[in-house]
Amino acid sequence: MKCIKCKKAVVVPKREALGYETCLKCGDAQAKMVRWTVAIPYGKGAYQMIYDPEELKMTNQKEVRNEY
């Protein structure tokens, strides 16, 4: 089976059996485009969605933060 993205490379039969339709190179590029989000529960509050990894570092309630 040919890759549906680049139309050149052959999809490895084991990947095809798992349901993938892209070659390793195209699949890797597609996976790097995915952005993950994290929902953090706070006491007496709602979940907060975190999109930026740097912001996730600032969510520790016990840590003293430097004020700007």
N, C-alpha and C positions, 0 to 999 in steps of 0.2 A: 504494500500500500504506500502511495506517495503522500508526503506531508501536505496538509491542506493550506498551510501558510505560504511556504516557499515553492511548492510544486516541484522541487528538485530532489530532496533527500528522501530516502526510504525510511519509513517508520519501523523501528525494531519490532519484531513479532510479539515479544513479551509486552511492550508498551501498547500495542494494538489490542492484545487480549485484555488489558486493563481498561480499555475504552478511550485511550488517548489517540488523537488524530494528527498530532504534530510530531516532528522530529525532536531530538534532544535540544538542538540549538534554538529552534523556534519556541519550544516549550519553556526553556530557561528564560528567554527574553520575555515571554508572556508572564511567567511567574514573578519576575522582578518588577513588573508594573503594578502588581497587586499591593494595595495599602491596607494595613491592618489597623483596627481600632480596638480600644480597650474600654470597658465600662467599669468604673470604680464605685463601689457602694460607700457612701458616707453615713456615719451615725446621724440619725434624725434628719436624713435628707434623701434626695433621690440619687439615682445613678448618674454619674458624670462621664460623658464620652471624651476620651483622650485620643487625639490623632497624632500629636507630636511627641516623639520619645523624650525630648528635653522637658516638656511639660509634665510627663509622667514622673520624672525625677523630683519634681517639686511637690508631689502629693503626699509625702510622708508627714503626718500630723505631729509626730514626736520630734522632728528635726527643726532646729533653729535656723531660720532663713535670714539671709542678709537683705536688708531693705535698701532700695535704690533711692 
